[in-house]
Amino acid sequence: MTRYLLDTNVVMRFCNSSDVQHQLATDAISHLLMRSDECLLVMQVIIEFWVVATRPTQVNGLGWTVEQTRSTIEQLLDRFPFLEESPQIFPNWLNLVTTNRVMGKRTHDARIIAIMLANEITHLLTFNPSDFSGISGITVTHPQDLTPFKTDRL
């Protein structure tokens, strides 16, 4: 069994049935679960989900209400294991951003990797593999790479 952290962009598409990549996200997660792999959530992903879900559509959000967003998060937490924060995350993160000279927005992605390392999660499912390039210790997988019928990425 392989442990996969679900990146925020995968969770967003999985929960938003009107997203053009909703089916791809759903198929990829289903494929992992059918293989008996584990799909995991962490606090940072849930917080980032809240930000995008409640942000107005005019600024690239979903425009969901607080109630709709909370209900969706509760459904996610019922479906996927949630890993608590640990004290090891901060030193992992500080080491990653220093060693890899991470600056700006990629700092958030480095924290995702720090969480993975602290929890011995080896794989990340994301629509943005390039956001995690150049950092060793994890395997980054695009949902397209998991579907039985590989086609060009959307």
BAZAVEX-793033 format. One record per atom (N, C-alpha, C, O): atom name; x, y, z; residue number from 0. Coordinates in pm, whole numbers, always signed. Example, Ala and Ser with C-alpha at 12.3 -4.5 7.8 and 13.67 -1.06 7.14 Angstrom:
<rs>
<r "N",<+1319,-569,+780>,0>
<r "CA",<+1230,-450,+780>,0>
<r "C",<+1320,-330,+780>,0>
<r "O",<+1424,-332,+846>,0>
<r "N",<+1285,-225,+708>,1>
<r "CA",<+1367,-106,+714>,1>
<r "C",<+1290,+3,+787>,1>
<r "O",<+1341,+114,+804>,1>
</rs>
This chain:
<rs>
<r "N",<+84,-119,+0>,0>
<r "CA",<+0,+0,+0>,0>
<r "C",<+89,+125,+0>,0>
<r "O",<+180,+138,+81>,0>
<r "N",<+60,+214,-91>,1>
<r "CA",<+132,+340,-100>,1>
<r "C",<+46,+450,-41>,1>
<r "O",<-76,+452,-59>,1>
<r "N",<+110,+543,+30>,2>
<r "CA",<+39,+655,+91>,2>
<r "C",<+55,+778,+2>,2>
<r "O",<+167,+819,-28>,2>
<r "N",<-57,+835,-40>,3>
<r "CA",<-59,+954,-125>,3>
<r "C",<-120,+1071,-49>,3>
<r "O",<-228,+1059,+9>,3>
<r "N",<-51,+1183,-49>,4>
<r "CA",<-111,+1306,-2>,4>
<r "C",<-185,+1368,-120>,4>
<r "O",<-129,+1378,-229>,4>
<r "N",<-308,+1409,-98>,5>
<r "CA",<-385,+1476,-202>,5>
<r "C",<-355,+1625,-195>,5>
<r "O",<-382,+1689,-93>,5>
<r "N",<-300,+1681,-301>,6>
<r "CA",<-270,+1824,-306>,6>
<r "C",<-401,+1901,-318>,6>
<r "O",<-504,+1847,-360>,6>
<r "N",<-397,+2028,-280>,7>
<r "CA",<-516,+2111,-281>,7>
<r "C",<-583,+2115,-418>,7>
<r "O",<-705,+2108,-427>,7>
<r "N",<-504,+2124,-525>,8>
<r "CA",<-564,+2134,-658>,8>
<r "C",<-640,+2006,-696>,8>
<r "O",<-737,+2013,-772>,8>
<r "N",<-599,+1894,-645>,9>
<r "CA",<-672,+1768,-669>,9>
<r "C",<-802,+1769,-588>,9>
<r "O",<-907,+1733,-640>,9>
<r "N",<-794,+1810,-463>,10>
<r "CA",<-913,+1814,-377>,10>
<r "C",<-1015,+1913,-434>,10>
<r "O",<-1135,+1885,-434>,10>
<r "N",<-969,+2029,-482>,11>
<r "CA",<-1060,+2128,-540>,11>
<r "C",<-1136,+2069,-658>,11>
<r "O",<-1258,+2085,-667>,11>
<r "N",<-1066,+2003,-747>,12>
<r "CA",<-1131,+1948,-866>,12>
<r "C",<-1221,+1828,-831>,12>
<r "O",<-1325,+1809,-893>,12>
<r "N",<-1180,+1751,-734>,13>
<r "CA",<-1260,+1638,-687>,13>
<r "C",<-1395,+1685,-631>,13>
<r "O",<-1497,+1621,-653>,13>
<r "N",<-1394,+1797,-561>,14>
<r "CA",<-1514,+1848,-495>,14>
<r "C",<-1601,+1937,-583>,14>
<r "O",<-1717,+1960,-552>,14>
<r "N",<-1546,+1986,-692>,15>
<r "CA",<-1617,+2080,-778>,15>
<r "C",<-1659,+2009,-907>,15>
<r "O",<-1581,+2000,-1002>,15>
<r "N",<-1782,+1960,-910>,16>
<r "CA",<-1828,+1882,-1024>,16>
<r "C",<-1835,+1961,-1154>,16>
<r "O",<-1845,+1902,-1261>,16>
<r "N",<-1830,+2093,-1148>,17>
<r "CA",<-1832,+2173,-1271>,17>
<r "C",<-1692,+2200,-1326>,17>
<r "O",<-1680,+2258,-1434>,17>
<r "N",<-1589,+2160,-1255>,18>
<r "CA",<-1452,+2178,-1304>,18>
<r "C",<-1427,+2082,-1420>,18>
<r "O",<-1469,+1966,-1416>,18>
<r "N",<-1358,+2129,-1523>,19>
<r "CA",<-1333,+2045,-1641>,19>
<r "C",<-1246,+1924,-1607>,19>
<r "O",<-1246,+1825,-1681>,19>
<r "N",<-1171,+1930,-1497>,20>
<r "CA",<-1086,+1818,-1458>,20>
<r "C",<-1143,+1739,-1340>,20>
<r "O",<-1072,+1659,-1278>,20>
<r "N",<-1270,+1762,-1309>,21>
<r "CA",<-1335,+1690,-1198>,21>
<r "C",<-1329,+1539,-1219>,21>
<r "O",<-1292,+1465,-1128>,21>
<r "N",<-1365,+1494,-1337>,22>
<r "CA",<-1369,+1350,-1362>,22>
<r "C",<-1230,+1289,-1354>,22>
<r "O",<-1213,+1177,-1304>,22>
<r "N",<-1130,+1361,-1404>,23>
<r "CA",<-993,+1311,-1397>,23>
<r "C",<-948,+1296,-1252>,23>
<r "O",<-887,+1196,-1216>,23>
<r "N",<-977,+1396,-1169>,24>
<r "CA",<-942,+1388,-1027>,24>
<r "C",<-1015,+1272,-960>,24>
<r "O",<-955,+1196,-883>,24>
<r "N",<-1142,+1258,-989>,25>
<r "CA",<-1223,+1150,-931>,25>
<r "C",<-1171,+1013,-975>,25>
<r "O",<-1158,+922,-893>,25>
<r "N",<-1141,+1000,-1104>,26>
<r "CA",<-1089,+873,-1155>,26>
<r "C",<-954,+837,-1093>,26>
<r "O",<-930,+721,-1059>,26>
<r "N",<-867,+936,-1078>,27>
<r "CA",<-735,+910,-1020>,27>
<r "C",<-746,+864,-875>,27>
<r "O",<-681,+768,-835>,27>
<r "N",<-829,+932,-797>,28>
<r "CA",<-847,+893,-657>,28>
<r "C",<-911,+754,-650>,28>
<r "O",<-869,+671,-569>,28>
<r "N",<-1010,+729,-732>,29>
<r "CA",<-1075,+597,-734>,29>
<r "C",<-975,+488,-770>,29>
<r "O",<-975,+380,-711>,29>
<r "N",<-889,+517,-866>,30>
<r "CA",<-786,+422,-908>,30>
<r "C",<-693,+387,-791>,30>
<r "O",<-661,+271,-768>,30>
<r "N",<-650,+490,-717>,31>
<r "CA",<-563,+466,-601>,31>
<r "C",<-634,+381,-496>,31>
<r "O",<-576,+286,-443>,31>
<r "N",<-757,+414,-468>,32>
<r "CA",<-831,+340,-365>,32>
<r "C",<-858,+196,-408>,32>
<r "O",<-855,+106,-325>,32>
<r "N",<-883,+175,-537>,33>
<r "CA",<-905,+38,-586>,33>
<r "C",<-777,-45,-575>,33>
<r "O",<-783,-167,-561>,33>
<r "N",<-661,+21,-582>,34>
<r "CA",<-533,-49,-565>,34>
<r "C",<-498,-69,-418>,34>
<r "O",<-393,-124,-386>,34>
<r "N",<-586,-24,-330>,35>
<r "CA",<-564,-28,-185>,35>
<r "C",<-457,+69,-139>,35>
<r "O",<-397,+50,-33>,35>
<r "N",<-432,+173,-218>,36>
<r "CA",<-345,+280,-173>,36>
<r "C",<-426,+371,-80>,36>
<r "O",<-549,+365,-78>,36>
<r "N",<-356,+453,-4>,37>
<r "CA",<-421,+541,+91>,37>
<r "C",<-413,+684,+41>,37>
<r "O",<-306,+730,+1>,37>
<r "N",<-526,+755,+44>,38>
<r "CA",<-532,+896,+5>,38>
<r "C",<-552,+977,+133>,38>
<r "O",<-648,+956,+207>,38>
<r "N",<-461,+1071,+158>,39>
<r "CA",<-456,+1140,+286>,39>
<r "C",<-477,+1290,+270>,39>
<r "O",<-448,+1349,+166>,39>
<r "N",<-530,+1351,+377>,40>
<r "CA",<-547,+1496,+384>,40>
<r "C",<-467,+1550,+502>,40>
<r "O",<-444,+1480,+601>,40>
<r "N",<-426,+1676,+491>,41>
<r "CA",<-357,+1744,+600>,41>
<r "C",<-417,+1884,+616>,41>
<r "O",<-486,+1934,+527>,41>
<r "N",<-388,+1945,+730>,42>
<r "CA",<-446,+2074,+763>,42>
<r "C",<-420,+2179,+655>,42>
<r "O",<-512,+2253,+618>,42>
<r "N",<-299,+2188,+604>,43>
<r "CA",<-268,+2291,+506>,43>
<r "C",<-357,+2278,+382>,43>
<r "O",<-404,+2378,+329>,43>
<r "N",<-380,+2157,+336>,44>
<r "CA",<-466,+2136,+219>,44>
<r "C",<-609,+2180,+249>,44>
<r "O",<-673,+2244,+165>,44>
<r "N",<-659,+2149,+367>,45>
<r "CA",<-794,+2189,+405>,45>
<r "C",<-805,+2341,+415>,45>
<r "O",<-904,+2399,+370>,45>
<r "N",<-704,+2405,+471>,46>
<r "CA",<-704,+2552,+481>,46>
<r "C",<-700,+2615,+342>,46>
<r "O",<-776,+2707,+314>,46>
<r "N",<-613,+2565,+255>,47>
<r "CA",<-606,+2617,+119>,47>
<r "C",<-738,+2593,+45>,47>
<r "O",<-781,+2677,-33>,47>
<r "N",<-801,+2479,+69>,48>
<r "CA",<-931,+2450,+10>,48>
<r "C",<-1032,+2556,+52>,48>
<r "O",<-1107,+2608,-31>,48>
<r "N",<-1035,+2587,+181>,49>
<r "CA",<-1128,+2688,+234>,49>
<r "C",<-1106,+2822,+164>,49>
<r "O",<-1202,+2889,+125>,49>
<r "N",<-980,+2861,+148>,50>
<r "CA",<-948,+2989,+84>,50>
<r "C",<-1007,+2996,-56>,50>
<r "O",<-1074,+3093,-91>,50>
<r "N",<-984,+2894,-137>,51>
<r "CA",<-1031,+2895,-276>,51>
<r "C",<-1182,+2878,-283>,51>
<r "O",<-1248,+2945,-363>,51>
<r "N",<-1237,+2790,-202>,52>
<r "CA",<-1381,+2763,-208>,52>
<r "C",<-1463,+2886,-170>,52>
<r "O",<-1567,+2912,-231>,52>
<r "N",<-1418,+2963,-72>,53>
<r "CA",<-1495,+3078,-25>,53>
<r "C",<-1458,+3208,-97>,53>
<r "O",<-1526,+3309,-79>,53>
<r "N",<-1354,+3206,-177>,54>
<r "CA",<-1316,+3326,-252>,54>
<r "C",<-1418,+3351,-363>,54>
<r "O",<-1467,+3255,-424>,54>
<r "N",<-1452,+3477,-390>,55>
<r "CA",<-1548,+3506,-497>,55>
<r "C",<-1501,+3455,-634>,55>
<r "O",<-1382,+3448,-661>,55>
<r "N",<-1597,+3419,-718>,56>
<r "CA",<-1565,+3367,-851>,56>
<r "C",<-1491,+3471,-935>,56>
<r "O",<-1413,+3435,-1023>,56>
<r "N",<-1515,+3599,-910>,57>
<r "CA",<-1449,+3705,-986>,57>
<r "C",<-1298,+3707,-966>,57>
<r "O",<-1225,+3762,-1048>,57>
<r "N",<-1252,+3647,-858>,58>
<r "CA",<-1108,+3642,-831>,58>
<r "C",<-1060,+3496,-823>,58>
<r "O",<-979,+3460,-738>,58>
<r "N",<-1114,+3414,-913>,59>
<r "CA",<-1068,+3277,-932>,59>
<r "C",<-1100,+3184,-815>,59>
<r "O",<-1026,+3090,-787>,59>
<r "N",<-1210,+3211,-748>,60>
<r "CA",<-1256,+3122,-642>,60>
<r "C",<-1383,+3050,-686>,60>
<r "O",<-1427,+3063,-800>,60>
<r "N",<-1439,+2974,-594>,61>
<r "CA",<-1564,+2903,-624>,61>
<r "C",<-1687,+2980,-581>,61>
<r "O",<-1798,+2953,-628>,61>
<r "N",<-1669,+3078,-492>,62>
<r "CA",<-1781,+3158,-446>,62>
<r "C",<-1878,+3082,-356>,62>
<r "O",<-1996,+3119,-348>,62>
<r "N",<-1831,+2978,-290>,63>
<r "CA",<-1917,+2899,-204>,63>
<r "C",<-1941,+2972,-72>,63>
<r "O",<-1861,+3056,-31>,63>
<r "N",<-2053,+2939,-8>,64>
<r "CA",<-2083,+2993,+124>,64>
<r "C",<-1997,+2922,+228>,64>
<r "O",<-1938,+2817,+202>,64>
<r "N",<-1992,+2981,+346>,65>
<r "CA",<-1921,+2918,+457>,65>
<r "C",<-1983,+2782,+488>,65>
<r "O",<-1912,+2684,+513>,65>
<r "N",<-2116,+2776,+485>,66>
<r "CA",<-2186,+2651,+517>,66>
<r "C",<-2156,+2542,+414>,66>
<r "O",<-2130,+2427,+451>,66>
<r "N",<-2159,+2577,+287>,67>
<r "CA",<-2131,+2480,+182>,67>
<r "C",<-1987,+2430,+192>,67>
<r "O",<-1960,+2311,+175>,67>
<r "N",<-1895,+2522,+220>,68>
<r "CA",<-1754,+2485,+231>,68>
<r "C",<-1732,+2394,+351>,68>
<r "O",<-1663,+2292,+340>,68>
<r "N",<-1791,+2430,+464>,69>
<r "CA",<-1776,+2345,+584>,69>
<r "C",<-1834,+2206,+560>,69>
<r "O",<-1773,+2106,+597>,69>
<r "N",<-1950,+2200,+500>,70>
<r "CA",<-2014,+2071,+472>,70>
<r "C",<-1926,+1985,+381>,70>
<r "O",<-1912,+1865,+404>,70>
<r "N",<-1867,+2046,+281>,71>
<r "CA",<-1779,+1972,+190>,71>
<r "C",<-1655,+1922,+263>,71>
<r "O",<-1612,+1809,+241>,71>
<r "N",<-1599,+2006,+349>,72>
<r "CA",<-1481,+1964,+426>,72>
<r "C",<-1517,+1847,+518>,72>
<r "O",<-1440,+1752,+530>,72>
<r "N",<-1632,+1854,+581>,73>
<r "CA",<-1674,+1743,+668>,73>
<r "C",<-1689,+1614,+588>,73>
<r "O",<-1654,+1506,+637>,73>
<r "N",<-1740,+1624,+466>,74>
<r "CA",<-1751,+1505,+380>,74>
<r "C",<-1613,+1450,+344>,74>
<r "O",<-1592,+1329,+342>,74>
<r "N",<-1520,+1541,+316>,75>
<r "CA",<-1383,+1498,+286>,75>
<r "C",<-1322,+1425,+405>,75>
<r "O",<-1260,+1320,+390>,75>
<r "N",<-1341,+1482,+525>,76>
<r "CA",<-1282,+1423,+645>,76>
<r "C",<-1347,+1290,+680>,76>
<r "O",<-1284,+1205,+744>,76>
<r "N",<-1472,+1270,+640>,77>
<r "CA",<-1537,+1140,+659>,77>
<r "C",<-1483,+1036,+561>,77>
<r "O",<-1484,+917,+590>,77>
<r "N",<-1436,+1082,+447>,78>
<r "CA",<-1394,+990,+340>,78>
<r "C",<-1246,+956,+343>,78>
<r "O",<-1207,+843,+312>,78>
<r "N",<-1161,+1053,+380>,79>
<r "CA",<-1016,+1034,+373>,79>
<r "C",<-953,+1055,+511>,79>
<r "O",<-997,+1142,+586>,79>
<r "N",<-851,+976,+545>,80>
<r "CA",<-780,+997,+671>,80>
<r "C",<-716,+1136,+675>,80>
<r "O",<-665,+1186,+575>,80>
<r "N",<-720,+1196,+793>,81>
<r "CA",<-664,+1329,+817>,81>
<r "C",<-546,+1316,+912>,81>
<r "O",<-559,+1261,+1021>,81>
<r "N",<-431,+1367,+871>,82>
<r "CA",<-311,+1360,+954>,82>
<r "C",<-295,+1489,+1033>,82>
<r "O",<-300,+1599,+977>,82>
<r "N",<-274,+1475,+1162>,83>
<r "CA",<-254,+1590,+1249>,83>
<r "C",<-116,+1652,+1225>,83>
<r "O",<-25,+1586,+1174>,83>
<r "N",<-102,+1777,+1263>,84>
<r "CA",<+27,+1845,+1255>,84>
<r "C",<+122,+1784,+1359>,84>
<r "O",<+78,+1737,+1464>,84>
<r "N",<+250,+1785,+1330>,85>
<r "CA",<+349,+1734,+1425>,85>
<r "C",<+462,+1836,+1440>,85>
<r "O",<+482,+1919,+1352>,85>
<r "N",<+534,+1830,+1552>,86>
<r "CA",<+644,+1924,+1574>,86>
<r "C",<+756,+1912,+1471>,86>
<r "O",<+834,+2006,+1455>,86>
<r "N",<+766,+1800,+1402>,87>
<r "CA",<+874,+1779,+1305>,87>
<r "C",<+855,+1860,+1177>,87>
<r "O",<+949,+1878,+1100>,87>
<r "N",<+734,+1909,+1153>,88>
<r "CA",<+706,+1980,+1028>,88>
<r "C",<+792,+2106,+1014>,88>
<r "O",<+851,+2129,+909>,88>
<r "N",<+799,+2186,+1119>,89>
<r "CA",<+874,+2312,+1108>,89>
<r "C",<+1022,+2290,+1078>,89>
<r "O",<+1073,+2352,+984>,89>
<r "N",<+1094,+2206,+1153>,90>
<r "CA",<+1235,+2186,+1117>,90>
<r "C",<+1253,+2127,+977>,90>
<r "O",<+1348,+2162,+907>,90>
<r "N",<+1162,+2038,+936>,91>
<r "CA",<+1168,+1985,+799>,91>
<r "C",<+1153,+2098,+698>,91>
<r "O",<+1229,+2108,+602>,91>
<r "N",<+1054,+2185,+722>,92>
<r "CA",<+1028,+2296,+630>,92>
<r "C",<+1149,+2391,+624>,92>
<r "O",<+1193,+2429,+516>,92>
<r "N",<+1200,+2428,+740>,93>
<r "CA",<+1313,+2521,+743>,93>
<r "C",<+1433,+2464,+670>,93>
<r "O",<+1502,+2536,+597>,93>
<r "N",<+1459,+2338,+688>,94>
<r "CA",<+1569,+2271,+617>,94>
<r "C",<+1544,+2271,+466>,94>
<r "O",<+1635,+2300,+388>,94>
<r "N",<+1421,+2240,+425>,95>
<r "CA",<+1388,+2236,+282>,95>
<r "C",<+1404,+2373,+215>,95>
<r "O",<+1465,+2383,+109>,95>
<r "N",<+1347,+2477,+277>,96>
<r "CA",<+1353,+2609,+212>,96>
<r "C",<+1495,+2664,+210>,96>
<r "O",<+1531,+2738,+119>,96>
<r "N",<+1574,+2629,+311>,97>
<r "CA",<+1713,+2676,+315>,97>
<r "C",<+1799,+2598,+216>,97>
<r "O",<+1870,+2658,+134>,97>
<r "N",<+1793,+2467,+223>,98>
<r "CA",<+1875,+2382,+137>,98>
<r "C",<+1843,+2401,-11>,98>
<r "O",<+1933,+2404,-95>,98>
<r "N",<+1714,+2415,-42>,99>
<r "CA",<+1671,+2426,-181>,99>
<r "C",<+1652,+2571,-226>,99>
<r "O",<+1608,+2597,-338>,99>
<r "N",<+1686,+2666,-138>,100>
<r "CA",<+1678,+2809,-169>,100>
<r "C",<+1539,+2847,-221>,100>
<r "O",<+1525,+2917,-322>,100>
<r "N",<+1437,+2800,-150>,101>
<r "CA",<+1298,+2825,-189>,101>
<r "C",<+1258,+2966,-145>,101>
<r "O",<+1283,+3007,-31>,101>
<r "N",<+1194,+3038,-237>,102>
<r "CA",<+1149,+3174,-205>,102>
<r "C",<+1008,+3194,-261>,102>
<r "O",<+965,+3124,-352>,102>
<r "N",<+938,+3291,-204>,103>
<r "CA",<+806,+3328,-256>,103>
<r "C",<+701,+3221,-236>,103>
<r "O",<+700,+3149,-136>,103>
<r "N",<+613,+3211,-335>,104>
<r "CA",<+497,+3121,-325>,104>
<r "C",<+534,+2974,-311>,104>
<r "O",<+457,+2896,-254>,104>
<r "N",<+650,+2935,-360>,105>
<r "CA",<+691,+2794,-348>,105>
<r "C",<+712,+2752,-202>,105>
<r "O",<+723,+2633,-172>,105>
<r "N",<+718,+2850,-113>,106>
<r "CA",<+734,+2821,+29>,106>
<r "C",<+618,+2734,+79>,106>
<r "O",<+639,+2644,+161>,106>
<r "N",<+497,+2761,+30>,107>
<r "CA",<+381,+2680,+70>,107>
<r "C",<+396,+2536,+22>,107>
<r "O",<+360,+2442,+93>,107>
<r "N",<+449,+2520,-98>,108>
<r "CA",<+471,+2384,-151>,108>
<r "C",<+577,+2311,-70>,108>
<r "O",<+568,+2190,-49>,108>
<r "N",<+679,+2384,-26>,109>
<r "CA",<+782,+2322,+58>,109>
<r "C",<+722,+2274,+189>,109>
<r "O",<+766,+2173,+244>,109>
<r "N",<+624,+2345,+241>,110>
<r "CA",<+560,+2301,+365>,110>
<r "C",<+482,+2171,+342>,110>
<r "O",<+479,+2085,+430>,110>
<r "N",<+420,+2158,+226>,111>
<r "CA",<+352,+2032,+193>,111>
<r "C",<+453,+1917,+197>,111>
<r "O",<+424,+1811,+253>,111>
<r "N",<+569,+1938,+139>,112>
<r "CA",<+672,+1834,+139>,112>
<r "C",<+721,+1807,+282>,112>
<r "O",<+744,+1692,+318>,112>
<r "N",<+736,+1913,+362>,113>
<r "CA",<+777,+1895,+502>,113>
<r "C",<+676,+1810,+579>,113>
<r "O",<+714,+1726,+660>,113>
<r "N",<+548,+1832,+553>,114>
<r "CA",<+443,+1752,+616>,114>
<r "C",<+455,+1607,+572>,114>
<r "O",<+444,+1515,+654>,114>
<r "N",<+478,+1587,+443>,115>
<r "CA",<+493,+1451,+391>,115>
<r "C",<+611,+1380,+458>,115>
<r "O",<+598,+1265,+501>,115>
<r "N",<+724,+1448,+467>,116>
<r "CA",<+842,+1387,+527>,116>
<r "C",<+819,+1354,+674>,116>
<r "O",<+862,+1250,+722>,116>
<r "N",<+750,+1444,+746>,117>
<r "CA",<+723,+1421,+888>,117>
<r "C",<+631,+1301,+910>,117>
<r "O",<+636,+1236,+1015>,117>
<r "N",<+548,+1271,+811>,118>
<r "CA",<+451,+1162,+822>,118>
<r "C",<+488,+1040,+738>,118>
<r "O",<+408,+947,+724>,118>
<r "N",<+609,+1041,+683>,119>
<r "CA",<+657,+930,+600>,119>
<r "C",<+562,+898,+485>,119>
<r "O",<+536,+781,+454>,119>
<r "N",<+511,+1003,+422>,120>
<r "CA",<+428,+990,+302>,120>
<r "C",<+522,+1003,+183>,120>
<r "O",<+597,+1100,+174>,120>
<r "N",<+518,+908,+95>,121>
<r "CA",<+615,+905,-15>,121>
<r "C",<+564,+964,-145>,121>
<r "O",<+644,+1000,-232>,121>
<r "N",<+432,+975,-161>,122>
<r "CA",<+375,+1016,-289>,122>
<r "C",<+279,+1134,-274>,122>
<r "O",<+207,+1146,-175>,122>
<r "N",<+282,+1220,-374>,123>
<r "CA",<+193,+1336,-379>,123>
<r "C",<+114,+1330,-509>,123>
<r "O",<+172,+1315,-617>,123>
<r "N",<-17,+1342,-501>,124>
<r "CA",<-103,+1350,-619>,124>
<r "C",<-136,+1496,-643>,124>
<r "O",<-201,+1560,-560>,124>
<r "N",<-92,+1549,-757>,125>
<r "CA",<-109,+1692,-785>,125>
<r "C",<-126,+1716,-934>,125>
<r "O",<-73,+1642,-1017>,125>
<r "N",<-200,+1821,-967>,126>
<r "CA",<-211,+1864,-1106>,126>
<r "C",<-92,+1952,-1145>,126>
<r "O",<-77,+1986,-1263>,126>
<r "N",<-9,+1990,-1049>,127>
<r "CA",<+104,+2079,-1076>,127>
<r "C",<+236,+2017,-1033>,127>
<r "O",<+299,+2066,-939>,127>
<r "N",<+281,+1911,-1099>,128>
<r "CA",<+406,+1846,-1059>,128>
<r "C",<+526,+1941,-1062>,128>
<r "O",<+618,+1926,-981>,128>
<r "N",<+526,+2037,-1151>,129>
<r "CA",<+641,+2128,-1161>,129>
<r "C",<+658,+2214,-1036>,129>
<r "O",<+768,+2262,-1008>,129>
<r "N",<+550,+2233,-959>,130>
<r "CA",<+561,+2310,-834>,130>
<r "C",<+651,+2240,-733>,130>
<r "O",<+700,+2304,-639>,130>
<r "N",<+673,+2112,-751>,131>
<r "CA",<+750,+2033,-654>,131>
<r "C",<+880,+1980,-713>,131>
<r "O",<+944,+1893,-655>,131>
<r "N",<+919,+2033,-827>,132>
<r "CA",<+1042,+1985,-892>,132>
<r "C",<+1164,+2032,-816>,132>
<r "O",<+1163,+2137,-750>,132>
<r "N",<+1268,+1954,-825>,133>
<r "CA",<+1395,+1991,-764>,133>
<r "C",<+1407,+1961,-617>,133>
<r "O",<+1509,+1992,-556>,133>
<r "N",<+1305,+1901,-558>,134>
<r "CA",<+1311,+1865,-417>,134>
<r "C",<+1300,+1713,-407>,134>
<r "O",<+1202,+1654,-451>,134>
<r "N",<+1402,+1653,-349>,135>
<r "CA",<+1406,+1506,-343>,135>
<r "C",<+1329,+1455,-222>,135>
<r "O",<+1295,+1530,-130>,135>
<r "N",<+1304,+1326,-223>,136>
<r "CA",<+1243,+1261,-108>,136>
<r "C",<+1098,+1222,-129>,136>
<r "O",<+1041,+1150,-47>,136>
<r "N",<+1037,+1269,-239>,137>
<r "CA",<+898,+1233,-266>,137>
<r "C",<+881,+1197,-414>,137>
<r "O",<+963,+1233,-498>,137>
<r "N",<+774,+1125,-441>,138>
<r "CA",<+736,+1093,-578>,138>
<r "C",<+612,+1175,-610>,138>
<r "O",<+510,+1163,-542>,138>
<r "N",<+621,+1256,-714>,139>
<r "CA",<+510,+1343,-753>,139>
<r "C",<+437,+1278,-871>,139>
<r "O",<+500,+1240,-970>,139>
<r "N",<+305,+1266,-859>,140>
<r "CA",<+224,+1199,-960>,140>
<r "C",<+112,+1290,-1007>,140>
<r "O",<+40,+1348,-926>,140>
<r "N",<+96,+1302,-1139>,141>
<r "CA",<-16,+1375,-1198>,141>
<r "C",<-133,+1278,-1210>,141>
<r "O",<-111,+1161,-1242>,141>
<r "N",<-256,+1322,-1185>,142>
<r "CA",<-371,+1231,-1196>,142>
<r "C",<-379,+1159,-1331>,142>
<r "O",<-424,+1044,-1337>,142>
<r "N",<-338,+1224,-1436>,143>
<r "CA",<-342,+1163,-1569>,143>
<r "C",<-258,+1035,-1575>,143>
<r "O",<-288,+943,-1650>,143>
<r "N",<-152,+1032,-1494>,144>
<r "CA",<-62,+916,-1496>,144>
<r "C",<-122,+793,-1428>,144>
<r "O",<-66,+684,-1436>,144>
<r "N",<-236,+810,-1361>,145>
<r "CA",<-298,+699,-1289>,145>
<r "C",<-419,+640,-1359>,145>
<r "O",<-463,+530,-1325>,145>
<r "N",<-471,+711,-1455>,146>
<r "CA",<-593,+663,-1520>,146>
<r "C",<-558,+553,-1618>,146>
<r "O",<-452,+556,-1681>,146>
<r "N",<-647,+455,-1633>,147>
<r "CA",<-618,+342,-1721>,147>
<r "C",<-605,+381,-1868>,147>
<r "O",<-540,+311,-1945>,147>
<r "N",<-665,+492,-1907>,148>
<r "CA",<-658,+536,-2046>,148>
<r "C",<-582,+668,-2051>,148>
<r "O",<-642,+775,-2037>,148>
<r "N",<-453,+661,-2069>,149>
<r "CA",<-371,+781,-2070>,149>
<r "C",<-395,+858,-2199>,149>
<r "O",<-381,+805,-2309>,149>
<r "N",<-432,+985,-2182>,150>
<r "CA",<-448,+1075,-2296>,150>
<r "C",<-367,+1200,-2269>,150>
<r "O",<-305,+1211,-2163>,150>
<r "N",<-366,+1292,-2360>,151>
<r "CA",<-294,+1417,-2337>,151>
<r "C",<-353,+1486,-2216>,151>
<r "O",<-474,+1483,-2194>,151>
<r "N",<-267,+1550,-2138>,152>
<r "CA",<-313,+1623,-2020>,152>
<r "C",<-399,+1740,-2065>,152>
<r "O",<-372,+1804,-2166>,152>
<r "N",<-503,+1766,-1985>,153>
<r "CA",<-594,+1877,-2017>,153>
<r "C",<-530,+2009,-1986>,153>
<r "O",<-592,+2114,-2006>,153>
</rs>
